[in-house]
Amino acid sequence: MKTTVDIQDALLEEVRKIASRENTTVKAMVEEGLRQVLVRRKGEKSFRLRKVTFKGDGLQPPLSEGSWKEIRDLAYEGRGS
C-alpha cells in the first residue's frame, strides 16, 4: 500500500545514507522501524484502574439527603480547609 509520510529532512538524509551503506531501501528501514515500535508497544500493558468497592448501604441517613457541599464540608472537617 502506498502512503505519504512527512519526515524531517535531516532524518531522511541520515536514513538514506545508512540505507545506501547497508544496501537496503528507505522503505525497508521505515517498515523495520514501525515493526519495532509495534512490538515494543504490544509489550506495554495498558493502565487499568482496579475496581474498588466498599461494603455498606450507601450514605448514612444524616447524609442521604445532603448536598455535595455538605458532604464535602464534613469530609474535610478538622483538616484546615
mmCIF file of the N, C-alpha and C atoms, coordinates in Angstrom:
data_MODEL
# 
_entry.id   MODEL 
# 
loop_
_atom_site.group_PDB 
_atom_site.id 
_atom_site.type_symbol 
_atom_site.label_atom_id 
_atom_site.label_alt_id 
_atom_site.label_comp_id 
_atom_site.label_asym_id 
_atom_site.label_entity_id 
_atom_site.label_seq_id 
_atom_site.pdbx_PDB_ins_code 
_atom_site.Cartn_x 
_atom_site.Cartn_y 
_atom_site.Cartn_z 
_atom_site.occupancy 
_atom_site.B_iso_or_equiv 
_atom_site.pdbx_formal_charge 
_atom_site.auth_seq_id 
_atom_site.auth_comp_id 
_atom_site.auth_asym_id 
_atom_site.auth_atom_id 
_atom_site.pdbx_PDB_model_num 
ATOM 1   N N  . MET A 1 1  ? 0.850   -1.161 0.000  1.00 0.00 ? 1  MET A N  1 
ATOM 2   C CA . MET A 1 1  ? 0.000   0.000  0.000  1.00 0.00 ? 1  MET A CA 1 
ATOM 3   C C  . MET A 1 1  ? 0.903   1.233  0.000  1.00 0.00 ? 1  MET A C  1 
ATOM 4   N N  . LYS A 1 2  ? 0.514   2.213  -0.752 1.00 0.00 ? 2  LYS A N  1 
ATOM 5   C CA . LYS A 1 2  ? 1.286   3.448  -0.795 1.00 0.00 ? 2  LYS A CA 1 
ATOM 6   C C  . LYS A 1 2  ? 0.677   4.463  0.147  1.00 0.00 ? 2  LYS A C  1 
ATOM 7   N N  . THR A 1 3  ? 1.565   5.246  0.768  1.00 0.00 ? 3  THR A N  1 
ATOM 8   C CA . THR A 1 3  ? 1.122   6.326  1.639  1.00 0.00 ? 3  THR A CA 1 
ATOM 9   C C  . THR A 1 3  ? 2.170   7.423  1.606  1.00 0.00 ? 3  THR A C  1 
ATOM 10  N N  . THR A 1 4  ? 1.826   8.568  2.112  1.00 0.00 ? 4  THR A N  1 
ATOM 11  C CA . THR A 1 4  ? 2.757   9.693  2.172  1.00 0.00 ? 4  THR A CA 1 
ATOM 12  C C  . THR A 1 4  ? 3.053   9.989  3.628  1.00 0.00 ? 4  THR A C  1 
ATOM 13  N N  . VAL A 1 5  ? 4.344   10.156 3.927  1.00 0.00 ? 5  VAL A N  1 
ATOM 14  C CA . VAL A 1 5  ? 4.762   10.440 5.293  1.00 0.00 ? 5  VAL A CA 1 
ATOM 15  C C  . VAL A 1 5  ? 5.687   11.650 5.255  1.00 0.00 ? 5  VAL A C  1 
ATOM 16  N N  . ASP A 1 6  ? 5.441   12.604 6.137  1.00 0.00 ? 6  ASP A N  1 
ATOM 17  C CA . ASP A 1 6  ? 6.331   13.763 6.274  1.00 0.00 ? 6  ASP A CA 1 
ATOM 18  C C  . ASP A 1 6  ? 7.458   13.397 7.219  1.00 0.00 ? 6  ASP A C  1 
ATOM 19  N N  . ILE A 1 7  ? 8.704   13.455 6.729  1.00 0.00 ? 7  ILE A N  1 
ATOM 20  C CA . ILE A 1 7  ? 9.870   13.129 7.541  1.00 0.00 ? 7  ILE A CA 1 
ATOM 21  C C  . ILE A 1 7  ? 10.810  14.323 7.509  1.00 0.00 ? 7  ILE A C  1 
ATOM 22  N N  . GLN A 1 8  ? 11.331  14.674 8.664  1.00 0.00 ? 8  GLN A N  1 
ATOM 23  C CA . GLN A 1 8  ? 12.262  15.790 8.768  1.00 0.00 ? 8  GLN A CA 1 
ATOM 24  C C  . GLN A 1 8  ? 13.431  15.554 7.807  1.00 0.00 ? 8  GLN A C  1 
ATOM 25  N N  . ASP A 1 9  ? 13.846  16.593 7.110  1.00 0.00 ? 9  ASP A N  1 
ATOM 26  C CA . ASP A 1 9  ? 14.897  16.483 6.085  1.00 0.00 ? 9  ASP A CA 1 
ATOM 27  C C  . ASP A 1 9  ? 16.172  15.820 6.608  1.00 0.00 ? 9  ASP A C  1 
ATOM 28  N N  . ALA A 1 10 ? 16.635  16.277 7.767  1.00 0.00 ? 10 ALA A N  1 
ATOM 29  C CA . ALA A 1 10 ? 17.886  15.745 8.313  1.00 0.00 ? 10 ALA A CA 1 
ATOM 30  C C  . ALA A 1 10 ? 17.760  14.253 8.629  1.00 0.00 ? 10 ALA A C  1 
ATOM 31  N N  . LEU A 1 11 ? 16.611  13.841 9.144  1.00 0.00 ? 11 LEU A N  1 
ATOM 32  C CA . LEU A 1 11 ? 16.390  12.432 9.458  1.00 0.00 ? 11 LEU A CA 1 
ATOM 33  C C  . LEU A 1 11 ? 16.356  11.598 8.187  1.00 0.00 ? 11 LEU A C  1 
ATOM 34  N N  . LEU A 1 12 ? 15.651  12.069 7.181  1.00 0.00 ? 12 LEU A N  1 
ATOM 35  C CA . LEU A 1 12 ? 15.572  11.339 5.918  1.00 0.00 ? 12 LEU A CA 1 
ATOM 36  C C  . LEU A 1 12 ? 16.947  11.203 5.281  1.00 0.00 ? 12 LEU A C  1 
ATOM 37  N N  . GLU A 1 13 ? 17.736  12.256 5.331  1.00 0.00 ? 13 GLU A N  1 
ATOM 38  C CA . GLU A 1 13 ? 19.090  12.204 4.759  1.00 0.00 ? 13 GLU A CA 1 
ATOM 39  C C  . GLU A 1 13 ? 19.946  11.164 5.475  1.00 0.00 ? 13 GLU A C  1 
ATOM 40  N N  . GLU A 1 14 ? 19.834  11.115 6.791  1.00 0.00 ? 14 GLU A N  1 
ATOM 41  C CA . GLU A 1 14 ? 20.584  10.123 7.569  1.00 0.00 ? 14 GLU A CA 1 
ATOM 42  C C  . GLU A 1 14 ? 20.134  8.704  7.222  1.00 0.00 ? 14 GLU A C  1 
ATOM 43  N N  . VAL A 1 15 ? 18.821  8.519  7.085  1.00 0.00 ? 15 VAL A N  1 
ATOM 44  C CA . VAL A 1 15 ? 18.286  7.203  6.724  1.00 0.00 ? 15 VAL A CA 1 
ATOM 45  C C  . VAL A 1 15 ? 18.767  6.797  5.340  1.00 0.00 ? 15 VAL A C  1 
ATOM 46  N N  . ARG A 1 16 ? 18.765  7.720  4.399  1.00 0.00 ? 16 ARG A N  1 
ATOM 47  C CA . ARG A 1 16 ? 19.244  7.417  3.038  1.00 0.00 ? 16 ARG A CA 1 
ATOM 48  C C  . ARG A 1 16 ? 20.705  6.979  3.048  1.00 0.00 ? 16 ARG A C  1 
ATOM 49  N N  . LYS A 1 17 ? 21.536  7.647  3.832  1.00 0.00 ? 17 LYS A N  1 
ATOM 50  C CA . LYS A 1 17 ? 22.958  7.280  3.909  1.00 0.00 ? 17 LYS A CA 1 
ATOM 51  C C  . LYS A 1 17 ? 23.132  5.873  4.461  1.00 0.00 ? 17 LYS A C  1 
ATOM 52  N N  . ILE A 1 18 ? 22.408  5.574  5.539  1.00 0.00 ? 18 ILE A N  1 
ATOM 53  C CA . ILE A 1 18 ? 22.509  4.246  6.150  1.00 0.00 ? 18 ILE A CA 1 
ATOM 54  C C  . ILE A 1 18 ? 21.958  3.186  5.200  1.00 0.00 ? 18 ILE A C  1 
ATOM 55  N N  . ALA A 1 19 ? 20.845  3.481  4.551  1.00 0.00 ? 19 ALA A N  1 
ATOM 56  C CA . ALA A 1 19 ? 20.255  2.534  3.609  1.00 0.00 ? 19 ALA A CA 1 
ATOM 57  C C  . ALA A 1 19 ? 21.228  2.227  2.480  1.00 0.00 ? 19 ALA A C  1 
ATOM 58  N N  . SER A 1 20 ? 21.891  3.239  1.983  1.00 0.00 ? 20 SER A N  1 
ATOM 59  C CA . SER A 1 20 ? 22.870  3.046  0.913  1.00 0.00 ? 20 SER A CA 1 
ATOM 60  C C  . SER A 1 20 ? 24.050  2.214  1.399  1.00 0.00 ? 20 SER A C  1 
ATOM 61  N N  . ARG A 1 21 ? 24.556  2.543  2.574  1.00 0.00 ? 21 ARG A N  1 
ATOM 62  C CA . ARG A 1 21 ? 25.698  1.826  3.141  1.00 0.00 ? 21 ARG A CA 1 
ATOM 63  C C  . ARG A 1 21 ? 25.361  0.356  3.408  1.00 0.00 ? 21 ARG A C  1 
ATOM 64  N N  . GLU A 1 22 ? 24.123  0.084  3.835  1.00 0.00 ? 22 GLU A N  1 
ATOM 65  C CA . GLU A 1 22 ? 23.713  -1.275 4.175  1.00 0.00 ? 22 GLU A CA 1 
ATOM 66  C C  . GLU A 1 22 ? 23.006  -1.981 3.026  1.00 0.00 ? 22 GLU A C  1 
ATOM 67  N N  . ASN A 1 23 ? 23.021  -1.352 1.852  1.00 0.00 ? 23 ASN A N  1 
ATOM 68  C CA . ASN A 1 23 ? 22.433  -1.928 0.647  1.00 0.00 ? 23 ASN A CA 1 
ATOM 69  C C  . ASN A 1 23 ? 20.962  -2.330 0.859  1.00 0.00 ? 23 ASN A C  1 
ATOM 70  N N  . THR A 1 24 ? 20.207  -1.392 1.403  1.00 0.00 ? 24 THR A N  1 
ATOM 71  C CA . THR A 1 24 ? 18.777  -1.606 1.612  1.00 0.00 ? 24 THR A CA 1 
ATOM 72  C C  . THR A 1 24 ? 18.039  -0.366 1.135  1.00 0.00 ? 24 THR A C  1 
ATOM 73  N N  . THR A 1 25 ? 16.768  -0.267 1.416  1.00 0.00 ? 25 THR A N  1 
ATOM 74  C CA . THR A 1 25 ? 15.970  0.882  0.968  1.00 0.00 ? 25 THR A CA 1 
ATOM 75  C C  . THR A 1 25 ? 15.409  1.647  2.157  1.00 0.00 ? 25 THR A C  1 
ATOM 76  N N  . VAL A 1 26 ? 15.034  2.884  1.886  1.00 0.00 ? 26 VAL A N  1 
ATOM 77  C CA . VAL A 1 26 ? 14.381  3.693  2.912  1.00 0.00 ? 26 VAL A CA 1 
ATOM 78  C C  . VAL A 1 26 ? 13.083  3.008  3.324  1.00 0.00 ? 26 VAL A C  1 
ATOM 79  N N  . LYS A 1 27 ? 12.354  2.474  2.347  1.00 0.00 ? 27 LYS A N  1 
ATOM 80  C CA . LYS A 1 27 ? 11.102  1.767  2.637  1.00 0.00 ? 27 LYS A CA 1 
ATOM 81  C C  . LYS A 1 27 ? 11.342  0.620  3.621  1.00 0.00 ? 27 LYS A C  1 
ATOM 82  N N  . ALA A 1 28 ? 12.373  -0.171 3.380  1.00 0.00 ? 28 ALA A N  1 
ATOM 83  C CA . ALA A 1 28 ? 12.666  -1.303 4.259  1.00 0.00 ? 28 ALA A CA 1 
ATOM 84  C C  . ALA A 1 28 ? 13.012  -0.822 5.664  1.00 0.00 ? 28 ALA A C  1 
ATOM 85  N N  . MET A 1 29 ? 13.738  0.283  5.773  1.00 0.00 ? 29 MET A N  1 
ATOM 86  C CA . MET A 1 29 ? 14.105  0.812  7.082  1.00 0.00 ? 29 MET A CA 1 
ATOM 87  C C  . MET A 1 29 ? 12.882  1.360  7.816  1.00 0.00 ? 29 MET A C  1 
ATOM 88  N N  . VAL A 1 30 ? 11.993  2.038  7.103  1.00 0.00 ? 30 VAL A N  1 
ATOM 89  C CA . VAL A 1 30 ? 10.775  2.557  7.718  1.00 0.00 ? 30 VAL A CA 1 
ATOM 90  C C  . VAL A 1 30 ? 9.920   1.397  8.222  1.00 0.00 ? 30 VAL A C  1 
ATOM 91  N N  . GLU A 1 31 ? 9.773   0.350  7.397  1.00 0.00 ? 31 GLU A N  1 
ATOM 92  C CA . GLU A 1 31 ? 8.992   -0.810 7.812  1.00 0.00 ? 31 GLU A CA 1 
ATOM 93  C C  . GLU A 1 31 ? 9.611   -1.484 9.039  1.00 0.00 ? 31 GLU A C  1 
ATOM 94  N N  . GLU A 1 32 ? 10.938  -1.607 9.055  1.00 0.00 ? 32 GLU A N  1 
ATOM 95  C CA . GLU A 1 32 ? 11.621  -2.202 10.212 1.00 0.00 ? 32 GLU A CA 1 
ATOM 96  C C  . GLU A 1 32 ? 11.379  -1.384 11.475 1.00 0.00 ? 32 GLU A C  1 
ATOM 97  N N  . GLY A 1 33 ? 11.470  -0.071 11.337 1.00 0.00 ? 33 GLY A N  1 
ATOM 98  C CA . GLY A 1 33 ? 11.243  0.804  12.483 1.00 0.00 ? 33 GLY A CA 1 
ATOM 99  C C  . GLY A 1 33 ? 9.817   0.700  13.002 1.00 0.00 ? 33 GLY A C  1 
ATOM 100 N N  . LEU A 1 34 ? 8.862   0.665  12.101 1.00 0.00 ? 34 LEU A N  1 
ATOM 101 C CA . LEU A 1 34 ? 7.466   0.542  12.510 1.00 0.00 ? 34 LEU A CA 1 
ATOM 102 C C  . LEU A 1 34 ? 7.209   -0.803 13.199 1.00 0.00 ? 34 LEU A C  1 
ATOM 103 N N  . ARG A 1 35 ? 7.827   -1.868 12.686 1.00 0.00 ? 35 ARG A N  1 
ATOM 104 C CA . ARG A 1 35 ? 7.660   -3.177 13.334 1.00 0.00 ? 35 ARG A CA 1 
ATOM 105 C C  . ARG A 1 35 ? 8.220   -3.159 14.753 1.00 0.00 ? 35 ARG A C  1 
ATOM 106 N N  . GLN A 1 36 ? 9.379   -2.514 14.924 1.00 0.00 ? 36 GLN A N  1 
ATOM 107 C CA . GLN A 1 36 ? 9.973   -2.432 16.263 1.00 0.00 ? 36 GLN A CA 1 
ATOM 108 C C  . GLN A 1 36 ? 9.066   -1.670 17.222 1.00 0.00 ? 36 GLN A C  1 
ATOM 109 N N  . VAL A 1 37 ? 8.480   -0.590 16.756 1.00 0.00 ? 37 VAL A N  1 
ATOM 110 C CA . VAL A 1 37 ? 7.564   0.195  17.590 1.00 0.00 ? 37 VAL A CA 1 
ATOM 111 C C  . VAL A 1 37 ? 6.347   -0.645 17.967 1.00 0.00 ? 37 VAL A C  1 
ATOM 112 N N  . LEU A 1 38 ? 5.802   -1.392 17.012 1.00 0.00 ? 38 LEU A N  1 
ATOM 113 C CA . LEU A 1 38 ? 4.636   -2.235 17.290 1.00 0.00 ? 38 LEU A CA 1 
ATOM 114 C C  . LEU A 1 38 ? 4.954   -3.304 18.317 1.00 0.00 ? 38 LEU A C  1 
ATOM 115 N N  . VAL A 1 39 ? 6.102   -3.948 18.191 1.00 0.00 ? 39 VAL A N  1 
ATOM 116 C CA . VAL A 1 39 ? 6.500   -4.983 19.152 1.00 0.00 ? 39 VAL A CA 1 
ATOM 117 C C  . VAL A 1 39 ? 6.632   -4.383 20.539 1.00 0.00 ? 39 VAL A C  1 
ATOM 118 N N  . ARG A 1 40 ? 7.302   -3.235 20.630 1.00 0.00 ? 40 ARG A N  1 
ATOM 119 C CA . ARG A 1 40 ? 7.507   -2.588 21.928 1.00 0.00 ? 40 ARG A CA 1 
ATOM 120 C C  . ARG A 1 40 ? 6.174   -2.191 22.556 1.00 0.00 ? 40 ARG A C  1 
ATOM 121 N N  . ARG A 1 41 ? 5.284   -1.629 21.762 1.00 0.00 ? 41 ARG A N  1 
ATOM 122 C CA . ARG A 1 41 ? 4.003   -1.161 22.308 1.00 0.00 ? 41 ARG A CA 1 
ATOM 123 C C  . ARG A 1 41 ? 3.077   -2.309 22.675 1.00 0.00 ? 41 ARG A C  1 
ATOM 124 N N  . LYS A 1 42 ? 3.145   -3.391 21.941 1.00 0.00 ? 42 LYS A N  1 
ATOM 125 C CA . LYS A 1 42 ? 2.317   -4.549 22.290 1.00 0.00 ? 42 LYS A CA 1 
ATOM 126 C C  . LYS A 1 42 ? 2.752   -5.135 23.622 1.00 0.00 ? 42 LYS A C  1 
ATOM 127 N N  . GLY A 1 43 ? 4.024   -4.984 23.950 1.00 0.00 ? 43 GLY A N  1 
ATOM 128 C CA . GLY A 1 43 ? 4.552   -5.493 25.210 1.00 0.00 ? 43 GLY A CA 1 
ATOM 129 C C  . GLY A 1 43 ? 4.167   -4.645 26.402 1.00 0.00 ? 43 GLY A C  1 
ATOM 130 N N  . GLU A 1 44 ? 3.824   -3.381 26.151 1.00 0.00 ? 44 GLU A N  1 
ATOM 131 C CA . GLU A 1 44 ? 3.434   -2.489 27.240 1.00 0.00 ? 44 GLU A CA 1 
ATOM 132 C C  . GLU A 1 44 ? 2.020   -2.818 27.679 1.00 0.00 ? 44 GLU A C  1 
ATOM 133 N N  . LYS A 1 45 ? 1.828   -2.920 28.963 1.00 0.00 ? 45 LYS A N  1 
ATOM 134 C CA . LYS A 1 45 ? 0.479   -3.166 29.468 1.00 0.00 ? 45 LYS A CA 1 
ATOM 135 C C  . LYS A 1 45 ? -0.220  -1.827 29.655 1.00 0.00 ? 45 LYS A C  1 
ATOM 136 N N  . SER A 1 46 ? -1.461  -1.783 29.236 1.00 0.00 ? 46 SER A N  1 
ATOM 137 C CA . SER A 1 46 ? -2.204  -0.547 29.413 1.00 0.00 ? 46 SER A CA 1 
ATOM 138 C C  . SER A 1 46 ? -2.656  -0.440 30.871 1.00 0.00 ? 46 SER A C  1 
ATOM 139 N N  . PHE A 1 47 ? -2.796  0.771  31.319 1.00 0.00 ? 47 PHE A N  1 
ATOM 140 C CA . PHE A 1 47 ? -3.192  1.024  32.697 1.00 0.00 ? 47 PHE A CA 1 
ATOM 141 C C  . PHE A 1 47 ? -4.649  0.656  32.880 1.00 0.00 ? 47 PHE A C  1 
ATOM 142 N N  . ARG A 1 48 ? -4.927  -0.091 33.923 1.00 0.00 ? 48 ARG A N  1 
ATOM 143 C CA . ARG A 1 48 ? -6.306  -0.446 34.257 1.00 0.00 ? 48 ARG A CA 1 
ATOM 144 C C  . ARG A 1 48 ? -6.547  -0.077 35.711 1.00 0.00 ? 48 ARG A C  1 
ATOM 145 N N  . LEU A 1 49 ? -7.567  0.689  35.921 1.00 0.00 ? 49 LEU A N  1 
ATOM 146 C CA . LEU A 1 49 ? -7.950  1.067  37.278 1.00 0.00 ? 49 LEU A CA 1 
ATOM 147 C C  . LEU A 1 49 ? -8.711  -0.107 37.879 1.00 0.00 ? 49 LEU A C  1 
ATOM 148 N N  . ARG A 1 50 ? -8.208  -0.610 38.998 1.00 0.00 ? 50 ARG A N  1 
ATOM 149 C CA . ARG A 1 50 ? -8.883  -1.764 39.586 1.00 0.00 ? 50 ARG A CA 1 
ATOM 150 C C  . ARG A 1 50 ? -10.175 -1.327 40.259 1.00 0.00 ? 50 ARG A C  1 
ATOM 151 N N  . LYS A 1 51 ? -11.121 -2.242 40.291 1.00 0.00 ? 51 LYS A N  1 
ATOM 152 C CA . LYS A 1 51 ? -12.425 -1.953 40.874 1.00 0.00 ? 51 LYS A CA 1 
ATOM 153 C C  . LYS A 1 51 ? -12.300 -1.947 42.396 1.00 0.00 ? 51 LYS A C  1 
ATOM 154 N N  . VAL A 1 52 ? -12.760 -0.877 43.006 1.00 0.00 ? 52 VAL A N  1 
ATOM 155 C CA . VAL A 1 52 ? -12.723 -0.751 44.459 1.00 0.00 ? 52 VAL A CA 1 
ATOM 156 C C  . VAL A 1 52 ? -14.137 -0.438 44.923 1.00 0.00 ? 52 VAL A C  1 
ATOM 157 N N  . THR A 1 53 ? -14.626 -1.250 45.832 1.00 0.00 ? 53 THR A N  1 
ATOM 158 C CA . THR A 1 53 ? -15.959 -1.005 46.378 1.00 0.00 ? 53 THR A CA 1 
ATOM 159 C C  . THR A 1 53 ? -15.888 -1.110 47.894 1.00 0.00 ? 53 THR A C  1 
ATOM 160 N N  . PHE A 1 54 ? -16.874 -0.587 48.546 1.00 0.00 ? 54 PHE A N  1 
ATOM 161 C CA . PHE A 1 54 ? -16.958 -0.629 49.992 1.00 0.00 ? 54 PHE A CA 1 
ATOM 162 C C  . PHE A 1 54 ? -18.266 -1.282 50.395 1.00 0.00 ? 54 PHE A C  1 
ATOM 163 N N  . LYS A 1 55 ? -18.197 -2.056 51.453 1.00 0.00 ? 55 LYS A N  1 
ATOM 164 C CA . LYS A 1 55 ? -19.421 -2.674 51.963 1.00 0.00 ? 55 LYS A CA 1 
ATOM 165 C C  . LYS A 1 55 ? -20.286 -1.595 52.605 1.00 0.00 ? 55 LYS A C  1 
ATOM 166 N N  . GLY A 1 56 ? -21.544 -1.805 52.567 1.00 0.00 ? 56 GLY A N  1 
ATOM 167 C CA . GLY A 1 56 ? -22.447 -0.855 53.210 1.00 0.00 ? 56 GLY A CA 1 
ATOM 168 C C  . GLY A 1 56 ? -23.663 -0.601 52.359 1.00 0.00 ? 56 GLY A C  1 
ATOM 169 N N  . ASP A 1 57 ? -24.472 0.288  52.837 1.00 0.00 ? 57 ASP A N  1 
ATOM 170 C CA . ASP A 1 57 ? -25.735 0.586  52.168 1.00 0.00 ? 57 ASP A CA 1 
ATOM 171 C C  . ASP A 1 57 ? -25.767 2.023  51.659 1.00 0.00 ? 57 ASP A C  1 
ATOM 172 N N  . GLY A 1 58 ? -24.660 2.535  51.249 1.00 0.00 ? 58 GLY A N  1 
ATOM 173 C CA . GLY A 1 58 ? -24.639 3.900  50.732 1.00 0.00 ? 58 GLY A CA 1 
ATOM 174 C C  . GLY A 1 58 ? -24.466 4.913  51.841 1.00 0.00 ? 58 GLY A C  1 
ATOM 175 N N  . LEU A 1 59 ? -24.910 6.104  51.595 1.00 0.00 ? 59 LEU A N  1 
ATOM 176 C CA . LEU A 1 59 ? -24.775 7.178  52.575 1.00 0.00 ? 59 LEU A CA 1 
ATOM 177 C C  . LEU A 1 59 ? -25.650 6.920  53.797 1.00 0.00 ? 59 LEU A C  1 
ATOM 178 N N  . GLN A 1 60 ? -25.126 7.296  54.927 1.00 0.00 ? 60 GLN A N  1 
ATOM 179 C CA . GLN A 1 60 ? -25.869 7.154  56.182 1.00 0.00 ? 60 GLN A CA 1 
ATOM 180 C C  . GLN A 1 60 ? -27.011 8.170  56.208 1.00 0.00 ? 60 GLN A C  1 
ATOM 181 N N  . PRO A 1 61 ? -28.058 7.892  56.981 1.00 0.00 ? 61 PRO A N  1 
ATOM 182 C CA . PRO A 1 61 ? -29.246 8.757  56.991 1.00 0.00 ? 61 PRO A CA 1 
ATOM 183 C C  . PRO A 1 61 ? -28.970 10.265 57.103 1.00 0.00 ? 61 PRO A C  1 
ATOM 184 N N  . PRO A 1 62 ? -28.067 10.734 57.964 1.00 0.00 ? 62 PRO A N  1 
ATOM 185 C CA . PRO A 1 62 ? -27.886 12.195 58.027 1.00 0.00 ? 62 PRO A CA 1 
ATOM 186 C C  . PRO A 1 62 ? -27.347 12.786 56.717 1.00 0.00 ? 62 PRO A C  1 
ATOM 187 N N  . LEU A 1 63 ? -26.684 11.970 55.908 1.00 0.00 ? 63 LEU A N  1 
ATOM 188 C CA . LEU A 1 63 ? -26.087 12.485 54.678 1.00 0.00 ? 63 LEU A CA 1 
ATOM 189 C C  . LEU A 1 63 ? -26.888 12.146 53.429 1.00 0.00 ? 63 LEU A C  1 
ATOM 190 N N  . SER A 1 64 ? -27.799 11.216 53.524 1.00 0.00 ? 64 SER A N  1 
ATOM 191 C CA . SER A 1 64 ? -28.512 10.751 52.330 1.00 0.00 ? 64 SER A CA 1 
ATOM 192 C C  . SER A 1 64 ? -29.278 11.869 51.623 1.00 0.00 ? 64 SER A C  1 
ATOM 193 N N  . GLU A 1 65 ? -29.704 12.867 52.360 1.00 0.00 ? 65 GLU A N  1 
ATOM 194 C CA . GLU A 1 65 ? -30.420 13.985 51.761 1.00 0.00 ? 65 GLU A CA 1 
ATOM 195 C C  . GLU A 1 65 ? -29.527 15.220 51.629 1.00 0.00 ? 65 GLU A C  1 
ATOM 196 N N  . GLY A 1 66 ? -28.257 15.095 52.000 1.00 0.00 ? 66 GLY A N  1 
ATOM 197 C CA . GLY A 1 66 ? -27.358 16.245 51.984 1.00 0.00 ? 66 GLY A CA 1 
ATOM 198 C C  . GLY A 1 66 ? -26.869 16.598 50.593 1.00 0.00 ? 66 GLY A C  1 
ATOM 199 N N  . SER A 1 67 ? -26.456 17.836 50.455 1.00 0.00 ? 67 SER A N  1 
ATOM 200 C CA . SER A 1 67 ? -25.891 18.279 49.182 1.00 0.00 ? 67 SER A CA 1 
ATOM 201 C C  . SER A 1 67 ? -24.421 17.881 49.134 1.00 0.00 ? 67 SER A C  1 
ATOM 202 N N  . TRP A 1 68 ? -23.847 17.932 47.959 1.00 0.00 ? 68 TRP A N  1 
ATOM 203 C CA . TRP A 1 68 ? -22.433 17.611 47.810 1.00 0.00 ? 68 TRP A CA 1 
ATOM 204 C C  . TRP A 1 68 ? -21.579 18.542 48.663 1.00 0.00 ? 68 TRP A C  1 
ATOM 205 N N  . LYS A 1 69 ? -21.942 19.813 48.743 1.00 0.00 ? 69 LYS A N  1 
ATOM 206 C CA . LYS A 1 69 ? -21.184 20.765 49.559 1.00 0.00 ? 69 LYS A CA 1 
ATOM 207 C C  . LYS A 1 69 ? -21.184 20.331 51.021 1.00 0.00 ? 69 LYS A C  1 
ATOM 208 N N  . GLU A 1 70 ? -22.330 19.897 51.536 1.00 0.00 ? 70 GLU A N  1 
ATOM 209 C CA . GLU A 1 70 ? -22.405 19.454 52.935 1.00 0.00 ? 70 GLU A CA 1 
ATOM 210 C C  . GLU A 1 70 ? -21.551 18.202 53.165 1.00 0.00 ? 70 GLU A C  1 
ATOM 211 N N  . ILE A 1 71 ? -21.591 17.284 52.228 1.00 0.00 ? 71 ILE A N  1 
ATOM 212 C CA . ILE A 1 71 ? -20.784 16.061 52.348 1.00 0.00 ? 71 ILE A CA 1 
ATOM 213 C C  . ILE A 1 71 ? -19.298 16.401 52.304 1.00 0.00 ? 71 ILE A C  1 
ATOM 214 N N  . ARG A 1 72 ? -18.905 17.277 51.381 1.00 0.00 ? 72 ARG A N  1 
ATOM 215 C CA . ARG A 1 72 ? -17.508 17.686 51.258 1.00 0.00 ? 72 ARG A CA 1 
ATOM 216 C C  . ARG A 1 72 ? -17.047 18.404 52.518 1.00 0.00 ? 72 ARG A C  1 
ATOM 217 N N  . ASP A 1 73 ? -17.878 19.302 53.030 1.00 0.00 ? 73 ASP A N  1 
ATOM 218 C CA . ASP A 1 73 ? -17.527 20.021 54.272 1.00 0.00 ? 73 ASP A CA 1 
ATOM 219 C C  . ASP A 1 73 ? -17.287 19.054 55.427 1.00 0.00 ? 73 ASP A C  1 
ATOM 220 N N  . LEU A 1 74 ? -18.140 18.033 55.541 1.00 0.00 ? 74 LEU A N  1 
ATOM 221 C CA . LEU A 1 74 ? -17.962 17.038 56.621 1.00 0.00 ? 74 LEU A CA 1 
ATOM 222 C C  . LEU A 1 74 ? -16.691 16.217 56.400 1.00 0.00 ? 74 LEU A C  1 
ATOM 223 N N  . ALA A 1 75 ? -16.392 15.897 55.148 1.00 0.00 ? 75 ALA A N  1 
ATOM 224 C CA . ALA A 1 75 ? -15.190 15.109 54.849 1.00 0.00 ? 75 ALA A CA 1 
ATOM 225 C C  . ALA A 1 75 ? -13.931 15.868 55.233 1.00 0.00 ? 75 ALA A C  1 
ATOM 226 N N  . TYR A 1 76 ? -13.935 17.184 55.046 1.00 0.00 ? 76 TYR A N  1 
ATOM 227 C CA . TYR A 1 76 ? -12.747 17.992 55.336 1.00 0.00 ? 76 TYR A CA 1 
ATOM 228 C C  . TYR A 1 76 ? -12.792 18.650 56.721 1.00 0.00 ? 76 TYR A C  1 
ATOM 229 N N  . GLU A 1 77 ? -13.815 18.367 57.473 1.00 0.00 ? 77 GLU A N  1 
ATOM 230 C CA . GLU A 1 77 ? -13.951 18.972 58.807 1.00 0.00 ? 77 GLU A CA 1 
ATOM 231 C C  . GLU A 1 77 ? -12.739 18.621 59.663 1.00 0.00 ? 77 GLU A C  1 
ATOM 232 N N  . GLY A 1 78 ? -12.142 19.649 60.278 1.00 0.00 ? 78 GLY A N  1 
ATOM 233 C CA . GLY A 1 78 ? -10.994 19.439 61.150 1.00 0.00 ? 78 GLY A CA 1 
ATOM 234 C C  . GLY A 1 78 ? -9.677  19.251 60.410 1.00 0.00 ? 78 GLY A C  1 
ATOM 235 N N  . ARG A 1 79 ? -9.667  19.471 59.100 1.00 0.00 ? 79 ARG A N  1 
ATOM 236 C CA . ARG A 1 79 ? -8.439  19.293 58.309 1.00 0.00 ? 79 ARG A CA 1 
ATOM 237 C C  . ARG A 1 79 ? -7.892  20.614 57.789 1.00 0.00 ? 79 ARG A C  1 
ATOM 238 N N  . GLY A 1 80 ? -8.362  21.702 58.330 1.00 0.00 ? 80 GLY A N  1 
ATOM 239 C CA . GLY A 1 80 ? -7.833  23.004 57.976 1.00 0.00 ? 80 GLY A CA 1 
ATOM 240 C C  . GLY A 1 80 ? -8.411  23.605 56.709 1.00 0.00 ? 80 GLY A C  1 
ATOM 241 N N  . SER A 1 81 ? -9.417  23.017 56.128 1.00 0.00 ? 81 SER A N  1 
ATOM 242 C CA . SER A 1 81 ? -9.997  23.577 54.898 1.00 0.00 ? 81 SER A CA 1 
ATOM 243 C C  . SER A 1 81 ? -11.350 24.154 55.155 1.00 0.00 ? 81 SER A C  1 
# 
